[in-house]
Amino acid sequence: MSLPDEMTAVEISEPGGPEVLTPVRRPVPRPRQGEIVIRVAFAGVNRPDALQRAGAYAPPPTASELPGLEASGEVVALGDGVDQWAVGDKVCALLPGGGYAEYVATPAAHALRVPRGMDMRAAACLPETYFTVWSNVFQRGALQAGERLLVHGGSSGIGTTAIQLARERGARVFATAGSADKCAACERLGAERAINYREEDFVEVMKGVGGADVILDMVGGDYIPRNLKALAEDGRLVQIAFLGGPKAEVNFAPLMVRRQTITGSTLRPQSDIAKAKIAEALLHEVWPLLDARKIGPIHDSEYPLSDAAAAHRRMEESGHIGKIVLKVAG
């Protein structure tokens, strides 16, 4: 299949608010060694996209400077050495960047088949959240069946994924959210208790059930010392973002006495090999649950690629429940 020379994409014209997301014409990428090119059907919208747009999250040196870290679509070109995919395969993929476009190149090992019976819009919601949740909650946080997980931002794309996956793997799940509607959504997905952080203290709630064995946090700031108080003995705090700031004053003496662990990661800077290992684990451990529809993405809203700015406004207003996507083609 021959590729066109140009495509429509959305670039960041300069650091700033959603209005700096600008439709442009760009050359269609060609696959390098070990890469595939995907004709994009839908692209997921994520917090790191907004951070990059604001000038606070630079893409890796070898990545496209276009935003977009996940997409679904059809494989249309193969780089040298790619034998696990064929032209015409339907995939969803974790991207190094470039998802806000009609075509995108990504390492072949970072793509996964579209789960059985799932449409392209839903599939576009999977990669960034499932790679993040699996690697942080289950690999770094080592959550086990019967343990208690506290998920901050339970109604977000990450939160709705973590609740469902932890539930299916036998954990007791608790979540925080900022409204009654969001709390209700978390409980429908399997949270034993959703805590409205505007009305209740999650520390006291978690202490009342014996403490959290694992906390997944994207808030940071003054949540960090509170999280340590909410952890059980031998508990693990897993940090994946800092919406409330990266700094806090922490008394480490109780952490030592109670044998607690603080860890965390960011996905995008990890090596291609590390991401490929996460993809392999997802295929074996998580994709059967998606095939059986025991878990699945929660979809909030859809916008055309040309209106990416509106999608970013929706995300930054924090009224959404689940994932926001851009419709690119099909």
C-alpha positions in Angstrom: 0.0 0.0 0.0 1.5 3.3 -1.0 1.4 6.2 1.4 0.2 9.7 0.5 2.8 12.5 0.7 0.8 14.8 3.0 -1.7 14.5 5.9 -3.7 16.7 8.2 -2.3 17.0 11.7 -2.7 19.2 14.7 0.5 21.0 16.0 1.3 23.1 19.0 2.0 26.5 17.4 3.6 27.9 20.6 3.3 27.0 24.3 0.0 28.1 25.7 -3.7 27.3 26.2 -5.9 25.1 24.0 -6.1 27.7 21.4 -2.5 27.1 20.3 -3.6 23.7 18.9 -3.5 24.4 15.1 -4.5 22.2 12.1 -1.7 22.0 9.6 -0.5 19.9 6.6 2.5 17.7 7.3 4.5 15.0 5.5 3.2 11.5 6.2 5.8 9.6 8.3 7.6 6.6 6.8 8.4 3.6 9.0 11.9 3.2 10.3 13.5 -0.1 11.4 11.1 -2.0 13.6 8.2 0.5 13.2 4.7 0.5 11.7 2.7 3.3 10.2 -0.9 3.5 11.3 -3.7 5.2 9.5 -5.4 6.8 12.5 -9.1 6.3 13.2 -9.2 7.8 16.7 -6.6 9.4 19.0 -6.9 9.5 22.8 -6.6 12.8 24.6 -4.4 12.7 27.8 -3.1 15.0 30.5 0.5 14.7 29.1 -0.8 16.2 25.9 -1.9 19.3 27.7 1.4 19.5 29.6 3.2 19.3 26.3 1.0 22.0 24.8 1.7 24.3 27.8 5.5 23.8 27.3 5.9 21.6 30.5 6.5 18.2 28.9 8.9 18.0 26.1 8.8 15.0 23.7 11.8 12.7 23.6 14.4 13.8 21.0 13.5 11.1 18.5 9.8 11.5 18.8 7.3 13.6 16.7 6.7 17.0 18.2 3.0 16.6 17.5 0.9 15.7 20.5 -0.9 12.4 20.9 0.3 9.3 22.9 -2.2 6.7 21.8 -4.3 5.9 18.8 -6.3 3.2 17.0 -6.4 2.4 13.3 -5.1 0.3 10.5 -1.6 -0.7 9.7 -0.6 0.7 6.3 3.2 0.3 6.2 5.9 -1.9 7.8 9.5 -1.0 8.5 12.3 -3.4 8.1 12.3 -6.3 10.6 8.6 -6.1 11.4 7.0 -9.6 11.1 4.3 -9.5 13.8 2.0 -7.3 11.8 0.6 -7.2 8.3 -0.8 -4.3 6.3 -4.5 -4.1 7.0 -4.3 -5.3 10.6 -6.5 -3.3 13.1 -4.4 -2.2 16.1 -4.3 0.2 19.0 -0.9 1.5 20.0 1.1 3.4 22.5 2.9 6.3 20.7 6.0 8.3 21.3 4.0 11.3 20.0 2.2 12.2 16.8 -1.2 10.8 17.4 -3.1 14.0 16.5 -2.7 13.2 12.8 -4.1 11.1 10.0 -1.0 8.9 10.1 1.5 8.0 12.8 4.6 5.9 13.1 5.3 3.8 16.2 7.4 0.9 17.3 5.7 -2.3 16.1 6.2 -3.9 19.6 4.1 -1.1 21.2 1.0 -2.0 19.2 -1.7 -4.4 20.4 -4.6 -6.0 18.5 -8.0 -4.4 18.9 -9.8 -6.6 21.5 -12.5 -8.9 20.2 -15.7 -7.1 19.4 -14.4 -3.6 20.3 -14.8 -0.6 18.0 -12.0 1.7 17.0 -13.2 4.5 19.2 -13.1 2.4 22.3 -9.7 0.9 21.3 -8.1 4.3 21.1 -8.8 4.7 24.9 -6.8 1.7 25.9 -3.0 2.1 25.4 -1.9 5.1 27.5 -4.1 4.2 30.5 -3.6 0.4 30.4 0.2 0.7 30.0 0.2 3.2 32.9 -2.1 1.3 35.2 -0.5 -2.1 34.7 3.1 -1.0 35.1 2.4 1.2 38.1 -0.3 -0.6 40.1 0.6 -4.2 39.4 4.3 -4.1 38.5 5.7 -1.3 40.7 2.9 -1.4 43.3 2.6 -5.2 43.3 -1.1 -5.1 44.2 -2.4 -8.6 45.1 -5.8 -10.1 45.4 -7.4 -9.2 48.7 -5.4 -6.1 49.2 -6.9 -2.6 49.4 -6.2 -0.1 46.6 -6.9 3.6 46.8 -7.2 5.4 43.5 -7.1 9.2 43.4 -9.0 10.7 40.5 -11.1 7.7 40.3 -13.3 9.1 37.5 -10.4 9.9 35.2 -9.3 7.6 32.3 -6.5 6.2 34.6 -8.9 6.0 37.5 -11.7 4.1 35.7 -9.2 1.7 34.3 -7.5 1.1 37.7 -10.8 0.5 39.4 -12.0 -2.1 36.9 -8.7 -4.0 36.6 -8.0 -4.1 40.3 -11.6 -5.3 40.9 -11.2 -8.1 38.3 -7.9 -9.2 39.9 -9.5 -9.6 43.3 -8.5 -6.4 45.1 -10.8 -4.2 47.3 -10.9 -0.8 45.6 -11.5 2.6 47.0 -11.4 5.9 45.0 -11.6 9.6 45.5 -13.5 12.0 43.2 -14.8 15.5 43.4 -18.6 15.2 42.9 -21.5 12.9 43.8 -21.9 11.9 40.1 -18.2 11.0 39.8 -18.3 9.0 43.1 -21.4 7.1 41.8 -19.6 6.3 38.6 -16.6 4.9 40.5 -18.9 2.7 42.6 -20.7 1.4 39.5 -17.3 0.3 38.1 -16.5 -1.7 41.2 -15.2 0.7 43.9 -16.3 -0.5 47.3 -16.3 3.1 48.5 -15.9 6.3 46.6 -14.8 9.3 48.7 -15.9 12.8 47.8 -12.7 14.7 48.6 -14.6 17.9 48.9 -16.7 16.6 51.8 -14.6 13.8 53.4 -11.1 13.1 54.5 -9.8 10.1 52.6 -7.1 9.5 55.3 -9.8 8.9 58.0 -11.9 6.7 55.6 -8.9 4.5 54.8 -7.7 4.3 58.4 -11.2 3.0 59.2 -10.8 0.0 56.9 -7.3 -0.8 57.9 -5.3 1.5 55.5 -4.5 1.1 51.8 -2.0 -1.4 50.7 -1.4 0.5 47.5 -2.3 4.1 46.6 -2.2 5.3 43.0 -1.8 9.1 43.1 -1.5 11.8 40.4 -2.1 14.7 42.7 1.1 15.0 44.7 1.7 18.2 46.7 0.0 18.1 50.1 -1.5 14.7 49.3 1.9 13.1 49.7 2.1 13.2 53.5 -1.6 12.4 53.7 -1.2 9.4 51.5 1.5 8.0 53.8 -0.9 8.4 56.8 -3.6 6.5 54.8 -1.3 3.6 53.9 -1.3 0.4 55.9 1.9 -1.2 57.2 4.0 -2.4 54.3 1.9 -0.1 52.0 3.1 1.2 48.7 2.5 4.8 47.4 2.8 4.9 43.6 3.1 8.4 42.2 2.4 9.0 38.5 1.8 12.8 38.2 1.8 16.0 40.3 -1.3 18.0 39.5 -0.9 19.6 43.0 2.9 20.1 42.7 5.9 17.9 43.0 7.1 19.0 46.5 6.0 18.2 50.0 7.4 18.1 53.5 7.4 14.5 54.7 8.3 13.0 58.1 10.1 9.8 57.1 10.2 8.3 60.6 6.7 6.8 60.4 7.5 5.5 56.9 10.5 3.5 58.3 8.6 2.2 61.3 5.7 1.1 59.2 7.9 -0.3 56.4 6.2 1.8 53.7 7.5 2.3 50.1 7.3 5.4 47.8 7.8 4.7 44.1 6.5 6.0 40.8 7.2 6.4 37.1 6.5 8.2 34.0 5.8 6.2 30.8 6.9 8.3 27.9 10.7 8.4 28.7 11.0 4.7 29.2 13.0 2.7 26.7 11.3 1.0 23.7 12.3 -2.3 25.2 10.6 -1.5 28.5 7.4 -0.5 26.8 7.4 -3.6 24.7 7.6 -5.7 27.8 4.6 -3.9 29.2 2.7 -4.5 26.0 3.6 -8.3 26.2 2.3 -8.5 29.7 -0.9 -6.7 28.8 -1.5 -9.1 25.9 -1.3 -12.1 28.3 -2.8 -10.7 31.5 -5.3 -8.0 30.5 -6.4 -8.5 26.9 -8.4 -11.7 27.7 -10.4 -9.6 30.2 -11.1 -7.0 27.4 -12.0 -9.8 24.9 -14.5 -11.2 27.5 -15.8 -7.6 28.1 -15.2 -8.0 31.8 -13.5 -4.7 31.7 -13.5 -1.9 29.2 -12.8 1.8 28.5 -15.2 4.4 29.8 -15.9 6.9 27.1 -16.7 10.5 27.9 -16.8 12.5 24.7 -15.6 12.7 21.1 -14.4 15.7 19.1 -13.2 16.0 15.5 -9.4 16.3 15.0 -9.9 19.8 13.8 -11.4 20.7 17.2 -8.7 19.4 19.4 -8.7 22.6 21.3 -12.3 21.9 22.5 -11.2 18.4 23.7 -8.4 20.0 25.7 -10.8 22.5 27.3 -13.1 19.6 28.2 -10.3 17.8 29.9 -8.9 20.8 31.8 -12.4 21.7 33.1 -12.3 18.3 34.9 -15.9 17.6 34.3 -15.3 14.4 32.3 -15.8 10.9 33.4 -13.5 8.5 31.5 -11.7 9.1 28.2 -11.9 11.9 25.6 -11.0 11.0 22.0 -10.4 12.8 18.7 -12.1 11.3 15.6 -9.6 11.3 12.8 -11.0 9.1 10.1 -13.5 6.2 9.5 
